[in-house]
Amino acid sequence: MLYSKKNKLKLKPFFTAKEFLEGKKTSFKMPETVILMPSANMNKFLQGHAKKHYNLFADIDLLNDKVAVVHNFSIGAPLCVFITELLAQLGTKNFILIGVAGAVGRSLNLHQKVLCTGAFADEGTSRHYVTETLIKPNKDLTKKLADLAENK
């Protein structure tokens, strides 16, 4: 069934992440911080570093009690949001996305590493979560990441 964008945003979901997990009857808890790497298969790199490995629509490697890496799932806002909502229901509060993105501006080179300080919410999924067009990440977390990147 097709819906216009105007009417689509008024629809309620068939089920929430919480309802989905209740159906799975899981008591699994995630660490407070997760590093999301949608298109990367980090299995070889994480071998010997991860305490435990799981799969819930993506590879999940627990590095310690506070941090996990979720990787090897398809690129795309709907799937990323689905996985993020599941992780939030499982206890994750901080999400760090390492991946690919488009850029606006000629000052960047192809394959240049950047730390995102804002993003346009224009892909379709974001409208279900925010009303702003320009989304800014958490300032404290961004500063910590910038400091870490500068010291490496």
C-alpha positions in Angstrom: 0.0 0.0 0.0 1.4 3.4 -1.0 1.1 6.5 1.2 1.9 10.1 0.5 4.8 11.5 2.6 2.3 13.7 4.4 0.1 10.8 5.5 3.0 8.4 6.1 4.4 10.4 8.9 1.0 10.2 10.8 1.0 6.4 10.8 1.8 4.4 13.9 4.4 1.6 13.6 3.2 -2.0 13.4 5.3 -2.7 16.5 8.0 -1.0 18.5 11.5 -2.2 19.2 10.4 -2.9 22.8 7.5 -5.1 21.6 9.8 -6.9 19.1 12.2 -7.8 21.9 9.5 -8.8 24.2 8.4 -11.3 21.5 11.9 -12.6 21.4 11.9 -13.0 25.2 15.5 -11.8 25.6 17.1 -10.7 28.8 20.3 -9.7 27.0 21.8 -6.4 28.0 24.1 -4.2 26.0 26.8 -1.9 27.3 26.1 1.8 27.6 28.2 2.7 24.6 28.1 1.1 21.2 30.3 1.8 18.1 28.2 1.3 15.0 30.1 0.3 11.8 27.4 -0.6 9.2 29.5 -1.6 6.2 32.6 -2.9 8.0 33.2 -6.5 8.7 35.4 -6.3 11.8 35.5 -10.0 12.6 39.2 -10.5 11.9 40.3 -7.2 13.6 38.2 -8.0 16.8 39.4 -11.6 17.1 41.2 -11.8 20.4 39.9 -8.4 21.5 36.2 -9.2 22.1 35.0 -10.8 25.2 31.9 -12.2 23.5 30.4 -12.3 20.0 26.7 -12.3 19.2 24.5 -11.7 16.1 21.2 -9.8 16.2 20.7 -8.6 12.6 24.4 -7.5 12.8 27.6 -8.8 14.4 27.9 -7.6 18.0 31.3 -7.8 19.8 31.4 -6.9 23.5 34.8 -5.4 24.1 34.2 -4.9 27.8 31.3 -4.1 30.2 31.1 -0.6 28.8 31.7 -0.8 25.1 30.5 -3.0 22.2 31.1 -2.8 18.4 28.1 -3.5 16.2 29.2 -4.1 12.6 28.7 -5.9 9.3 25.1 -4.8 8.5 23.9 -3.0 5.4 24.1 0.7 4.8 20.8 2.6 5.0 19.0 4.7 7.5 16.0 2.3 8.1 18.1 -0.7 9.1 20.5 1.5 11.1 17.6 3.0 13.0 16.0 -0.5 13.5 19.3 -1.8 15.0 19.8 1.4 17.1 16.3 1.2 18.5 16.9 -2.5 19.5 20.2 -1.5 21.1 18.5 1.3 23.0 15.9 -1.1 24.4 18.8 -3.4 25.4 20.4 -0.6 27.5 22.7 1.4 25.1 22.7 5.1 25.7 25.7 6.4 23.6 26.0 5.6 19.9 29.1 6.4 17.9 28.7 5.9 14.1 31.8 5.2 12.1 30.9 4.9 8.4 30.5 6.7 5.1 28.6 9.9 4.4 28.2 12.4 1.7 29.7 15.9 2.2 28.7 19.4 1.2 31.8 21.5 0.4 34.9 21.5 -1.8 37.4 21.7 1.1 37.2 17.9 1.7 39.1 15.3 -0.3 37.8 11.9 -1.3 38.3 9.3 1.5 39.3 12.1 4.0 38.4 11.2 7.6 36.1 13.7 9.3 34.4 14.1 12.6 30.8 15.0 12.0 29.6 18.2 13.7 26.2 18.3 12.0 24.1 16.4 9.5 21.1 17.1 7.3 18.1 15.0 8.2 16.8 14.5 4.7 16.9 10.8 4.0 13.3 10.0 5.1 13.8 8.1 8.4 14.9 11.0 10.5 11.6 12.8 10.2 10.1 10.2 12.5 12.5 11.3 15.3 13.3 14.9 14.9 11.7 18.0 13.4 15.0 19.9 12.8 16.6 19.8 9.4 20.2 20.2 10.7 21.0 17.7 13.5 24.0 18.2 15.8 25.7 15.5 17.8 26.3 15.6 21.6 28.9 18.3 22.2 30.7 16.4 25.1 31.0 13.1 23.2 32.1 15.0 20.0 34.9 16.8 22.0 36.0 13.5 23.6 36.2 11.9 20.1 38.1 14.9 18.7 40.6 14.7 21.6 41.1 11.0 21.1 41.6 11.4 17.3 44.1 14.2 17.9 46.1 12.1 20.4 46.4 9.1 18.1 
